[in-house]
Amino acid sequence: MVAMNEQAVPILRVADAALAVRWYERLGFTQVWEHRFEPGFPAFVEVARGAVSLFLSEHTGDANPDTLVYLRVRDVDTIATEFDVTVEEAPWGREIELSDPDGNRLRIGS
């Protein structure tokens, strides 16, 4: 049996997976793989940033827009600079909130 780390992977609904991947690349994610049942069918994509993975799905039944995901990162200031937003001070840490092109919200903190 192969050892595997357990994890939860949020699924985010996207209208255009290629556009979403480019946006998530600005957050430091890279595309791991893409699956389509047939050419021209909706895409299902995994993006990863280190040990953090997200699934991006063009399938309408997989998830609802306006989902909120919290990401803990080492470099919230770098991401804030990339997206030209101000880091807010919270009792639990420093964080920002972004929305992807499909309205999914990401709260990102260090």
Biopython code that builds the backbone (N, CA, C, O; Angstrom):
import numpy as np
from Bio.PDB.StructureBuilder import StructureBuilder

atoms = [
    (1, "MET", "N", (0.839, -1.174, 0.000)),
    (1, "MET", "CA", (0.000, 0.000, 0.000)),
    (1, "MET", "C", (0.892, 1.247, 0.000)),
    (1, "MET", "O", (1.866, 1.313, 0.749)),
    (2, "VAL", "N", (0.562, 2.221, -0.829)),
    (2, "VAL", "CA", (1.310, 3.463, -0.939)),
    (2, "VAL", "C", (0.827, 4.434, 0.135)),
    (2, "VAL", "O", (-0.377, 4.632, 0.293)),
    (3, "ALA", "N", (1.754, 5.039, 0.872)),
    (3, "ALA", "CA", (1.390, 6.028, 1.870)),
    (3, "ALA", "C", (0.906, 7.296, 1.172)),
    (3, "ALA", "O", (1.497, 7.732, 0.184)),
    (4, "MET", "N", (-0.172, 7.885, 1.692)),
    (4, "MET", "CA", (-0.735, 9.082, 1.109)),
    (4, "MET", "C", (-1.171, 10.020, 2.215)),
    (4, "MET", "O", (-1.783, 9.589, 3.192)),
    (5, "ASN", "N", (-0.864, 11.295, 2.072)),
    (5, "ASN", "CA", (-1.347, 12.270, 3.033)),
    (5, "ASN", "C", (-2.826, 12.501, 2.795)),
    (5, "ASN", "O", (-3.265, 12.625, 1.652)),
    (6, "GLU", "N", (-3.596, 12.560, 3.876)),
    (6, "GLU", "CA", (-5.006, 12.875, 3.752)),
    (6, "GLU", "C", (-5.161, 14.383, 3.623)),
    (6, "GLU", "O", (-4.377, 15.155, 4.176)),
    (7, "GLN", "N", (-6.186, 14.786, 2.882)),
    (7, "GLN", "CA", (-6.416, 16.214, 2.711)),
    (7, "GLN", "C", (-7.848, 16.458, 2.275)),
    (7, "GLN", "O", (-8.523, 15.553, 1.784)),
    (8, "ALA", "N", (-8.301, 17.673, 2.458)),
    (8, "ALA", "CA", (-9.578, 18.128, 1.908)),
    (8, "ALA", "C", (-9.248, 19.033, 0.732)),
    (8, "ALA", "O", (-8.378, 19.898, 0.837)),
    (9, "VAL", "N", (-9.939, 18.840, -0.390)),
    (9, "VAL", "CA", (-9.680, 19.652, -1.581)),
    (9, "VAL", "C", (-10.991, 20.334, -1.976)),
    (9, "VAL", "O", (-11.903, 19.674, -2.474)),
    (10, "PRO", "N", (-11.095, 21.655, -1.760)),
    (10, "PRO", "CA", (-12.308, 22.372, -2.164)),
    (10, "PRO", "C", (-12.483, 22.335, -3.682)),
    (10, "PRO", "O", (-11.509, 22.373, -4.434)),
    (11, "ILE", "N", (-13.740, 22.261, -4.118)),
    (11, "ILE", "CA", (-14.077, 22.333, -5.536)),
    (11, "ILE", "C", (-14.742, 23.679, -5.765)),
    (11, "ILE", "O", (-15.737, 24.005, -5.118)),
    (12, "LEU", "N", (-14.189, 24.461, -6.688)),
    (12, "LEU", "CA", (-14.727, 25.773, -7.009)),
    (12, "LEU", "C", (-15.307, 25.753, -8.415)),
    (12, "LEU", "O", (-14.675, 25.247, -9.342)),
    (13, "ARG", "N", (-16.494, 26.297, -8.575)),
    (13, "ARG", "CA", (-17.156, 26.375, -9.879)),
    (13, "ARG", "C", (-16.537, 27.514, -10.676)),
    (13, "ARG", "O", (-16.423, 28.636, -10.182)),
    (14, "VAL", "N", (-16.142, 27.227, -11.895)),
    (14, "VAL", "CA", (-15.597, 28.236, -12.797)),
    (14, "VAL", "C", (-16.271, 28.110, -14.158)),
    (14, "VAL", "O", (-16.657, 27.015, -14.568)),
    (15, "ALA", "N", (-16.409, 29.224, -14.848)),
    (15, "ALA", "CA", (-17.013, 29.197, -16.183)),
    (15, "ALA", "C", (-15.987, 28.852, -17.247)),
    (15, "ALA", "O", (-16.306, 28.191, -18.236)),
    (16, "ASP", "N", (-14.751, 29.302, -17.043)),
    (16, "ASP", "CA", (-13.687, 29.108, -18.024)),
    (16, "ASP", "C", (-12.443, 28.663, -17.267)),
    (16, "ASP", "O", (-11.757, 29.486, -16.661)),
    (17, "ALA", "N", (-12.151, 27.372, -17.298)),
    (17, "ALA", "CA", (-11.038, 26.821, -16.516)),
    (17, "ALA", "C", (-9.696, 27.436, -16.908)),
    (17, "ALA", "O", (-8.868, 27.699, -16.036)),
    (18, "ALA", "N", (-9.466, 27.667, -18.187)),
    (18, "ALA", "CA", (-8.188, 28.241, -18.624)),
    (18, "ALA", "C", (-8.000, 29.638, -18.046)),
    (18, "ALA", "O", (-6.908, 29.972, -17.587)),
    (19, "LEU", "N", (-9.040, 30.452, -18.062)),
    (19, "LEU", "CA", (-8.986, 31.788, -17.474)),
    (19, "LEU", "C", (-8.753, 31.691, -15.962)),
    (19, "LEU", "O", (-7.945, 32.434, -15.405)),
    (20, "ALA", "N", (-9.459, 30.778, -15.308)),
    (20, "ALA", "CA", (-9.302, 30.608, -13.865)),
    (20, "ALA", "C", (-7.884, 30.164, -13.511)),
    (20, "ALA", "O", (-7.305, 30.656, -12.543)),
    (21, "VAL", "N", (-7.323, 29.243, -14.285)),
    (21, "VAL", "CA", (-5.950, 28.782, -14.020)),
    (21, "VAL", "C", (-4.985, 29.962, -14.100)),
    (21, "VAL", "O", (-4.110, 30.102, -13.247)),
    (22, "ARG", "N", (-5.135, 30.804, -15.108)),
    (22, "ARG", "CA", (-4.243, 31.976, -15.221)),
    (22, "ARG", "C", (-4.380, 32.888, -14.004)),
    (22, "ARG", "O", (-3.381, 33.427, -13.527)),
    (23, "TRP", "N", (-5.591, 33.069, -13.498)),
    (23, "TRP", "CA", (-5.800, 33.902, -12.317)),
    (23, "TRP", "C", (-5.150, 33.263, -11.084)),
    (23, "TRP", "O", (-4.483, 33.949, -10.308)),
    (24, "TYR", "N", (-5.343, 31.961, -10.905)),
    (24, "TYR", "CA", (-4.767, 31.270, -9.743)),
    (24, "TYR", "C", (-3.239, 31.201, -9.824)),
    (24, "TYR", "O", (-2.568, 31.100, -8.797)),
    (25, "GLU", "N", (-2.696, 31.255, -11.028)),
    (25, "GLU", "CA", (-1.237, 31.312, -11.160)),
    (25, "GLU", "C", (-0.685, 32.578, -10.514)),
    (25, "GLU", "O", (0.428, 32.558, -9.989)),
    (26, "ARG", "N", (-1.428, 33.665, -10.540)),
    (26, "ARG", "CA", (-0.995, 34.896, -9.862)),
    (26, "ARG", "C", (-0.901, 34.697, -8.352)),
    (26, "ARG", "O", (-0.174, 35.425, -7.676)),
    (27, "LEU", "N", (-1.625, 33.723, -7.823)),
    (27, "LEU", "CA", (-1.562, 33.384, -6.393)),
    (27, "LEU", "C", (-0.449, 32.389, -6.090)),
    (27, "LEU", "O", (-0.240, 32.020, -4.934)),
    (28, "GLY", "N", (0.262, 31.957, -7.120)),
    (28, "GLY", "CA", (1.343, 30.998, -6.918)),
    (28, "GLY", "C", (0.947, 29.553, -7.157)),
    (28, "GLY", "O", (1.733, 28.650, -6.872)),
    (29, "PHE", "N", (-0.266, 29.306, -7.678)),
    (29, "PHE", "CA", (-0.705, 27.955, -8.007)),
    (29, "PHE", "C", (-0.195, 27.580, -9.395)),
    (29, "PHE", "O", (0.056, 28.448, -10.231)),
    (30, "THR", "N", (-0.045, 26.286, -9.627)),
    (30, "THR", "CA", (0.268, 25.774, -10.955)),
    (30, "THR", "C", (-0.728, 24.675, -11.290)),
    (30, "THR", "O", (-1.219, 23.976, -10.404)),
    (31, "GLN", "N", (-1.020, 24.530, -12.567)),
    (31, "GLN", "CA", (-1.932, 23.471, -12.995)),
    (31, "GLN", "C", (-1.239, 22.120, -12.879)),
    (31, "GLN", "O", (-0.119, 21.944, -13.359)),
    (32, "VAL", "N", (-1.913, 21.171, -12.240)),
    (32, "VAL", "CA", (-1.379, 19.818, -12.071)),
    (32, "VAL", "C", (-1.895, 18.910, -13.184)),
    (32, "VAL", "O", (-1.120, 18.177, -13.797)),
    (33, "TRP", "N", (-3.189, 18.956, -13.443)),
    (33, "TRP", "CA", (-3.786, 18.151, -14.504)),
    (33, "TRP", "C", (-5.131, 18.735, -14.905)),
    (33, "TRP", "O", (-5.689, 19.581, -14.207)),
    (34, "GLU", "N", (-5.641, 18.274, -16.036)),
    (34, "GLU", "CA", (-6.967, 18.652, -16.534)),
    (34, "GLU", "C", (-7.641, 17.406, -17.085)),
    (34, "GLU", "O", (-7.002, 16.567, -17.721)),
    (35, "HIS", "N", (-8.952, 17.296, -16.830)),
    (35, "HIS", "CA", (-9.699, 16.157, -17.357)),
    (35, "HIS", "C", (-10.976, 16.655, -18.043)),
    (35, "HIS", "O", (-11.665, 17.544, -17.543)),
    (36, "ARG", "N", (-11.270, 16.060, -19.195)),
    (36, "ARG", "CA", (-12.537, 16.257, -19.905)),
    (36, "ARG", "C", (-13.009, 14.871, -20.336)),
    (36, "ARG", "O", (-12.204, 14.061, -20.797)),
    (37, "PHE", "N", (-14.295, 14.592, -20.192)),
    (37, "PHE", "CA", (-14.805, 13.293, -20.607)),
    (37, "PHE", "C", (-14.697, 13.099, -22.116)),
    (37, "PHE", "O", (-14.469, 11.984, -22.584)),
    (38, "GLU", "N", (-14.856, 14.164, -22.866)),
    (38, "GLU", "CA", (-14.727, 14.158, -24.319)),
    (38, "GLU", "C", (-14.223, 15.539, -24.736)),
    (38, "GLU", "O", (-14.406, 16.504, -23.994)),
    (39, "PRO", "N", (-13.596, 15.654, -25.899)),
    (39, "PRO", "CA", (-13.207, 16.988, -26.376)),
    (39, "PRO", "C", (-14.419, 17.919, -26.416)),
    (39, "PRO", "O", (-15.495, 17.527, -26.870)),
    (40, "GLY", "N", (-14.244, 19.129, -25.949)),
    (40, "GLY", "CA", (-15.328, 20.104, -25.926)),
    (40, "GLY", "C", (-16.228, 20.019, -24.704)),
    (40, "GLY", "O", (-17.069, 20.895, -24.503)),
    (41, "PHE", "N", (-16.075, 18.991, -23.887)),
    (41, "PHE", "CA", (-16.870, 18.862, -22.665)),
    (41, "PHE", "C", (-16.263, 19.761, -21.587)),
    (41, "PHE", "O", (-15.138, 20.235, -21.742)),
    (42, "PRO", "N", (-16.999, 20.002, -20.494)),
    (42, "PRO", "CA", (-16.479, 20.837, -19.412)),
    (42, "PRO", "C", (-15.179, 20.272, -18.828)),
    (42, "PRO", "O", (-14.971, 19.060, -18.773)),
    (43, "ALA", "N", (-14.319, 21.190, -18.397)),
    (43, "ALA", "CA", (-13.025, 20.812, -17.821)),
    (43, "ALA", "C", (-13.133, 20.675, -16.301)),
    (43, "ALA", "O", (-13.944, 21.338, -15.654)),
    (44, "PHE", "N", (-12.304, 19.808, -15.760)),
    (44, "PHE", "CA", (-12.118, 19.635, -14.320)),
    (44, "PHE", "C", (-10.606, 19.672, -14.116)),
    (44, "PHE", "O", (-9.887, 18.823, -14.644)),
    (45, "VAL", "N", (-10.121, 20.653, -13.352)),
    (45, "VAL", "CA", (-8.697, 20.945, -13.275)),
    (45, "VAL", "C", (-8.246, 20.971, -11.823)),
    (45, "VAL", "O", (-8.973, 21.436, -10.945)),
    (46, "GLU", "N", (-7.045, 20.471, -11.578)),
    (46, "GLU", "CA", (-6.430, 20.642, -10.260)),
    (46, "GLU", "C", (-5.320, 21.671, -10.381)),
    (46, "GLU", "O", (-4.490, 21.610, -11.288)),
    (47, "VAL", "N", (-5.321, 22.631, -9.439)),
    (47, "VAL", "CA", (-4.206, 23.560, -9.295)),
    (47, "VAL", "C", (-3.631, 23.358, -7.903)),
    (47, "VAL", "O", (-4.356, 23.022, -6.966)),
    (48, "ALA", "N", (-2.321, 23.565, -7.769)),
    (48, "ALA", "CA", (-1.673, 23.346, -6.472)),
    (48, "ALA", "C", (-0.643, 24.436, -6.217)),
    (48, "ALA", "O", (-0.022, 24.983, -7.129)),
    (49, "ARG", "N", (-0.497, 24.717, -4.946)),
    (49, "ARG", "CA", (0.525, 25.634, -4.442)),
    (49, "ARG", "C", (1.138, 24.910, -3.259)),
    (49, "ARG", "O", (0.575, 24.911, -2.164)),
    (50, "GLY", "N", (2.293, 24.292, -3.478)),
    (50, "GLY", "CA", (2.874, 23.453, -2.423)),
    (50, "GLY", "C", (1.931, 22.304, -2.123)),
    (50, "GLY", "O", (1.520, 21.574, -3.025)),
    (51, "ALA", "N", (1.591, 22.146, -0.854)),
    (51, "ALA", "CA", (0.707, 21.057, -0.430)),
    (51, "ALA", "C", (-0.770, 21.420, -0.533)),
    (51, "ALA", "O", (-1.625, 20.589, -0.226)),
    (52, "VAL", "N", (-1.091, 22.635, -0.957)),
    (52, "VAL", "CA", (-2.478, 23.100, -1.045)),
    (52, "VAL", "C", (-2.996, 22.867, -2.467)),
    (52, "VAL", "O", (-2.382, 23.306, -3.440)),
    (53, "SER", "N", (-4.123, 22.177, -2.574)),
    (53, "SER", "CA", (-4.744, 21.920, -3.877)),
    (53, "SER", "C", (-6.157, 22.470, -3.907)),
    (53, "SER", "O", (-6.850, 22.514, -2.890)),
    (54, "LEU", "N", (-6.568, 22.887, -5.095)),
    (54, "LEU", "CA", (-7.944, 23.277, -5.368)),
    (54, "LEU", "C", (-8.374, 22.584, -6.653)),
    (54, "LEU", "O", (-7.572, 22.425, -7.573)),
    (55, "PHE", "N", (-9.637, 22.172, -6.720)),
    (55, "PHE", "CA", (-10.212, 21.683, -7.961)),
    (55, "PHE", "C", (-11.048, 22.808, -8.548)),
    (55, "PHE", "O", (-11.836, 23.435, -7.840)),
    (56, "LEU", "N", (-10.881, 23.064, -9.826)),
    (56, "LEU", "CA", (-11.657, 24.057, -10.563)),
    (56, "LEU", "C", (-12.521, 23.310, -11.561)),
    (56, "LEU", "O", (-12.007, 22.585, -12.412)),
    (57, "SER", "N", (-13.835, 23.484, -11.462)),
    (57, "SER", "CA", (-14.746, 22.686, -12.279)),
    (57, "SER", "C", (-15.677, 23.545, -13.116)),
    (57, "SER", "O", (-16.334, 24.456, -12.612)),
    (58, "GLU", "N", (-15.720, 23.233, -14.413)),
    (58, "GLU", "CA", (-16.699, 23.860, -15.310)),
    (58, "GLU", "C", (-18.047, 23.127, -15.258)),
    (58, "GLU", "O", (-19.011, 23.586, -15.871)),
    (59, "HIS", "N", (-18.136, 22.009, -14.547)),
    (59, "HIS", "CA", (-19.381, 21.241, -14.440)),
    (59, "HIS", "C", (-20.363, 22.000, -13.548)),
    (59, "HIS", "O", (-20.043, 22.309, -12.400)),
    (60, "THR", "N", (-21.542, 22.300, -14.062)),
    (60, "THR", "CA", (-22.489, 23.151, -13.345)),
    (60, "THR", "C", (-22.975, 22.550, -12.032)),
    (60, "THR", "O", (-23.339, 23.307, -11.132)),
    (61, "GLY", "N", (-22.999, 21.264, -11.878)),
    (61, "GLY", "CA", (-23.504, 20.661, -10.650)),
    (61, "GLY", "C", (-22.475, 20.448, -9.560)),
    (61, "GLY", "O", (-22.821, 19.990, -8.471)),
    (62, "ASP", "N", (-21.221, 20.768, -9.823)),
    (62, "ASP", "CA", (-20.177, 20.458, -8.842)),
    (62, "ASP", "C", (-20.105, 21.411, -7.666)),
    (62, "ASP", "O", (-19.804, 20.979, -6.553)),
    (63, "ALA", "N", (-20.367, 22.672, -7.868)),
    (63, "ALA", "CA", (-20.246, 23.642, -6.783)),
    (63, "ALA", "C", (-21.031, 24.890, -7.145)),
    (63, "ALA", "O", (-21.394, 25.099, -8.303)),
    (64, "ASN", "N", (-21.287, 25.713, -6.144)),
    (64, "ASN", "CA", (-21.985, 26.976, -6.359)),
    (64, "ASN", "C", (-20.995, 28.129, -6.401)),
    (64, "ASN", "O", (-19.997, 28.116, -5.680)),
    (65, "PRO", "N", (-21.260, 29.128, -7.239)),
    (65, "PRO", "CA", (-20.417, 30.331, -7.199)),
    (65, "PRO", "C", (-20.515, 30.989, -5.821)),
    (65, "PRO", "O", (-21.418, 30.673, -5.047)),
    (66, "ASP", "N", (-19.608, 31.885, -5.518)),
    (66, "ASP", "CA", (-19.567, 32.634, -4.267)),
    (66, "ASP", "C", (-19.169, 31.758, -3.078)),
    (66, "ASP", "O", (-19.570, 32.025, -1.945)),
    (67, "THR", "N", (-18.392, 30.728, -3.334)),
    (67, "THR", "CA", (-17.848, 29.908, -2.258)),
    (67, "THR", "C", (-16.727, 30.681, -1.574)),
    (67, "THR", "O", (-16.038, 31.472, -2.219)),
    (68, "LEU", "N", (-16.537, 30.459, -0.270)),
    (68, "LEU", "CA", (-15.446, 31.089, 0.461)),
    (68, "LEU", "C", (-14.459, 30.018, 0.897)),
    (68, "LEU", "O", (-14.836, 29.032, 1.530)),
    (69, "VAL", "N", (-13.176, 30.220, 0.549)),
    (69, "VAL", "CA", (-12.094, 29.314, 0.937)),
    (69, "VAL", "C", (-11.067, 30.140, 1.695)),
    (69, "VAL", "O", (-10.714, 31.239, 1.268)),
    (70, "TYR", "N", (-10.587, 29.620, 2.812)),
    (70, "TYR", "CA", (-9.526, 30.287, 3.569)),
    (70, "TYR", "C", (-8.208, 29.600, 3.261)),
    (70, "TYR", "O", (-8.094, 28.380, 3.380)),
    (71, "LEU", "N", (-7.217, 30.382, 2.866)),
    (71, "LEU", "CA", (-5.882, 29.857, 2.585)),
    (71, "LEU", "C", (-4.894, 30.463, 3.571)),
    (71, "LEU", "O", (-4.813, 31.684, 3.711)),
    (72, "ARG", "N", (-4.149, 29.611, 4.247)),
    (72, "ARG", "CA", (-3.048, 30.088, 5.085)),
    (72, "ARG", "C", (-1.769, 29.985, 4.272)),
    (72, "ARG", "O", (-1.427, 28.921, 3.756)),
    (73, "VAL", "N", (-1.068, 31.107, 4.166)),
    (73, "VAL", "CA", (0.159, 31.159, 3.380)),
    (73, "VAL", "C", (1.258, 31.849, 4.188)),
    (73, "VAL", "O", (0.988, 32.525, 5.181)),
    (74, "ARG", "N", (2.480, 31.669, 3.749)),
    (74, "ARG", "CA", (3.607, 32.331, 4.403)),
    (74, "ARG", "C", (3.783, 33.776, 3.930)),
    (74, "ARG", "O", (4.405, 34.585, 4.618)),
    (75, "ASP", "N", (3.240, 34.094, 2.763)),
    (75, "ASP", "CA", (3.570, 35.354, 2.099)),
    (75, "ASP", "C", (2.357, 36.188, 1.710)),
    (75, "ASP", "O", (2.220, 36.569, 0.547)),
    (76, "VAL", "N", (1.484, 36.475, 2.652)),
    (76, "VAL", "CA", (0.296, 37.263, 2.334)),
    (76, "VAL", "C", (0.679, 38.632, 1.769)),
    (76, "VAL", "O", (-0.043, 39.170, 0.929)),
    (77, "ASP", "N", (1.801, 39.204, 2.213)),
    (77, "ASP", "CA", (2.212, 40.517, 1.697)),
    (77, "ASP", "C", (2.554, 40.452, 0.213)),
    (77, "ASP", "O", (2.227, 41.372, -0.537)),
    (78, "THR", "N", (3.204, 39.385, -0.215)),
    (78, "THR", "CA", (3.537, 39.219, -1.631)),
    (78, "THR", "C", (2.268, 39.143, -2.472)),
    (78, "THR", "O", (2.185, 39.760, -3.534)),
    (79, "ILE", "N", (1.285, 38.390, -1.998)),
    (79, "ILE", "CA", (0.022, 38.258, -2.732)),
    (79, "ILE", "C", (-0.720, 39.594, -2.737)),
    (79, "ILE", "O", (-1.281, 39.987, -3.760)),
    (80, "ALA", "N", (-0.726, 40.287, -1.613)),
    (80, "ALA", "CA", (-1.385, 41.594, -1.542)),
    (80, "ALA", "C", (-0.776, 42.559, -2.549)),
    (80, "ALA", "O", (-1.494, 43.309, -3.210)),
    (81, "THR", "N", (0.541, 42.540, -2.665)),
    (81, "THR", "CA", (1.223, 43.393, -3.633)),
    (81, "THR", "C", (0.833, 43.013, -5.061)),
    (81, "THR", "O", (0.555, 43.887, -5.881)),
    (82, "GLU", "N", (0.812, 41.710, -5.360)),
    (82, "GLU", "CA", (0.450, 41.241, -6.705)),
    (82, "GLU", "C", (-0.940, 41.714, -7.110)),
    (82, "GLU", "O", (-1.166, 42.050, -8.273)),
    (83, "PHE", "N", (-1.882, 41.744, -6.151)),
    (83, "PHE", "CA", (-3.271, 42.111, -6.447)),
    (83, "PHE", "C", (-3.604, 43.547, -6.036)),
    (83, "PHE", "O", (-4.754, 43.973, -6.142)),
    (84, "ASP", "N", (-2.598, 44.295, -5.566)),
    (84, "ASP", "CA", (-2.768, 45.697, -5.178)),
    (84, "ASP", "C", (-3.898, 45.884, -4.167)),
    (84, "ASP", "O", (-4.779, 46.723, -4.353)),
    (85, "VAL", "N", (-3.860, 45.083, -3.089)),
    (85, "VAL", "CA", (-4.829, 45.205, -1.995)),
    (85, "VAL", "C", (-4.070, 45.417, -0.688)),
    (85, "VAL", "O", (-2.880, 45.116, -0.591)),
    (86, "THR", "N", (-4.769, 45.934, 0.306)),
    (86, "THR", "CA", (-4.175, 46.216, 1.608)),
    (86, "THR", "C", (-4.370, 45.032, 2.545)),
    (86, "THR", "O", (-5.458, 44.462, 2.621)),
    (87, "VAL", "N", (-3.328, 44.673, 3.243)),
    (87, "VAL", "CA", (-3.414, 43.613, 4.251)),
    (87, "VAL", "C", (-4.093, 44.185, 5.488)),
    (87, "VAL", "O", (-3.723, 45.250, 5.982)),
    (88, "GLU", "N", (-5.093, 43.458, 5.980)),
    (88, "GLU", "CA", (-5.815, 43.856, 7.194)),
    (88, "GLU", "C", (-5.259, 43.094, 8.391)),
    (88, "GLU", "O", (-4.871, 41.932, 8.269)),
    (89, "GLU", "N", (-5.222, 43.748, 9.538)),
    (89, "GLU", "CA", (-4.788, 43.112, 10.787)),
    (89, "GLU", "C", (-6.014, 42.552, 11.488)),
    (89, "GLU", "O", (-6.955, 43.289, 11.781)),
    (90, "ALA", "N", (-6.007, 41.258, 11.757)),
    (90, "ALA", "CA", (-7.081, 40.592, 12.500)),
    (90, "ALA", "C", (-6.470, 39.989, 13.766)),
    (90, "ALA", "O", (-5.257, 39.785, 13.813)),
    (91, "PRO", "N", (-7.268, 39.700, 14.783)),
    (91, "PRO", "CA", (-6.713, 39.116, 16.013)),
    (91, "PRO", "C", (-5.954, 37.802, 15.772)),
    (91, "PRO", "O", (-5.050, 37.470, 16.539)),
    (92, "TRP", "N", (-6.303, 37.061, 14.731)),
    (92, "TRP", "CA", (-5.682, 35.756, 14.452)),
    (92, "TRP", "C", (-4.561, 35.845, 13.426)),
    (92, "TRP", "O", (-3.882, 34.849, 13.179)),
    (93, "GLY", "N", (-4.352, 37.007, 12.824)),
    (93, "GLY", "CA", (-3.282, 37.145, 11.840)),
    (93, "GLY", "C", (-3.574, 38.247, 10.857)),
    (93, "GLY", "O", (-4.538, 38.997, 11.007)),
    (94, "ARG", "N", (-2.738, 38.336, 9.858)),
    (94, "ARG", "CA", (-2.857, 39.334, 8.800)),
    (94, "ARG", "C", (-3.509, 38.671, 7.594)),
    (94, "ARG", "O", (-3.150, 37.546, 7.244)),
    (95, "GLU", "N", (-4.476, 39.358, 6.942)),
    (95, "GLU", "CA", (-5.171, 38.707, 5.841)),
    (95, "GLU", "C", (-5.709, 39.699, 4.826)),
    (95, "GLU", "O", (-5.823, 40.900, 5.070)),
    (96, "ILE", "N", (-6.034, 39.128, 3.669)),
    (96, "ILE", "CA", (-6.687, 39.851, 2.587)),
    (96, "ILE", "C", (-7.855, 39.004, 2.105)),
    (96, "ILE", "O", (-7.950, 37.821, 2.433)),
    (97, "GLU", "N", (-8.736, 39.604, 1.332)),
    (97, "GLU", "CA", (-9.793, 38.829, 0.681)),
    (97, "GLU", "C", (-9.821, 39.202, -0.793)),
    (97, "GLU", "O", (-9.817, 40.381, -1.146)),
    (98, "LEU", "N", (-9.851, 38.189, -1.649)),
    (98, "LEU", "CA", (-9.910, 38.363, -3.091)),
    (98, "LEU", "C", (-11.107, 37.597, -3.640)),
    (98, "LEU", "O", (-11.606, 36.674, -2.996)),
    (99, "SER", "N", (-11.562, 37.975, -4.815)),
    (99, "SER", "CA", (-12.575, 37.207, -5.545)),
    (99, "SER", "C", (-11.989, 36.820, -6.887)),
    (99, "SER", "O", (-11.407, 37.653, -7.583)),
    (100, "ASP", "N", (-12.143, 35.545, -7.254)),
    (100, "ASP", "CA", (-11.650, 35.105, -8.557)),
    (100, "ASP", "C", (-12.604, 35.574, -9.652)),
    (100, "ASP", "O", (-13.641, 36.159, -9.338)),
    (101, "PRO", "N", (-12.292, 35.340, -10.916)),
    (101, "PRO", "CA", (-13.147, 35.828, -12.015)),
    (101, "PRO", "C", (-14.577, 35.302, -11.964)),
    (101, "PRO", "O", (-15.462, 35.877, -12.599)),
    (102, "ASP", "N", (-14.825, 34.219, -11.222)),
    (102, "ASP", "CA", (-16.163, 33.636, -11.137)),
    (102, "ASP", "C", (-16.897, 33.995, -9.844)),
    (102, "ASP", "O", (-17.992, 33.492, -9.591)),
    (103, "GLY", "N", (-16.299, 34.863, -9.028)),
    (103, "GLY", "CA", (-16.950, 35.292, -7.795)),
    (103, "GLY", "C", (-16.674, 34.424, -6.589)),
    (103, "GLY", "O", (-17.235, 34.668, -5.520)),
    (104, "ASN", "N", (-15.822, 33.412, -6.726)),
    (104, "ASN", "CA", (-15.427, 32.632, -5.558)),
    (104, "ASN", "C", (-14.519, 33.506, -4.714)),
    (104, "ASN", "O", (-13.634, 34.183, -5.236)),
    (105, "ARG", "N", (-14.743, 33.490, -3.400)),
    (105, "ARG", "CA", (-13.980, 34.352, -2.508)),
    (105, "ARG", "C", (-12.859, 33.562, -1.845)),
    (105, "ARG", "O", (-13.046, 32.424, -1.414)),
    (106, "LEU", "N", (-11.702, 34.186, -1.774)),
    (106, "LEU", "CA", (-10.553, 33.582, -1.087)),
    (106, "LEU", "C", (-10.097, 34.548, -0.003)),
    (106, "LEU", "O", (-9.685, 35.673, -0.289)),
    (107, "ARG", "N", (-10.175, 34.100, 1.231)),
    (107, "ARG", "CA", (-9.593, 34.851, 2.341)),
    (107, "ARG", "C", (-8.221, 34.240, 2.548)),
    (107, "ARG", "O", (-8.094, 33.032, 2.750)),
    (108, "ILE", "N", (-7.195, 35.075, 2.498)),
    (108, "ILE", "CA", (-5.823, 34.596, 2.506)),
    (108, "ILE", "C", (-5.101, 35.256, 3.666)),
    (108, "ILE", "O", (-5.073, 36.482, 3.772)),
    (109, "GLY", "N", (-4.517, 34.442, 4.537)),
    (109, "GLY", "CA", (-3.881, 35.014, 5.714)),
    (109, "GLY", "C", (-2.567, 34.365, 6.072)),
    (109, "GLY", "O", (-2.262, 33.240, 5.676)),
    (110, "SER", "N", (-1.796, 35.125, 6.845)),
    (110, "SER", "CA", (-0.530, 34.629, 7.404)),
    (110, "SER", "C", (-0.579, 34.831, 8.905)),
    (110, "SER", "O", (0.374, 34.490, 9.606)),
]
sb = StructureBuilder()
sb.init_structure("model")
sb.init_model(0)
sb.init_chain("A")
sb.init_seg("    ")
for serial, (resi, resn, name, xyz) in enumerate(atoms, 1):
    if name == "N":
        sb.init_residue(resn, " ", resi, " ")
    sb.init_atom(name, np.array(xyz, "f"), 0.0, 1.0, " ", f" {name:<3s}", serial, name[0])
structure = sb.get_structure()
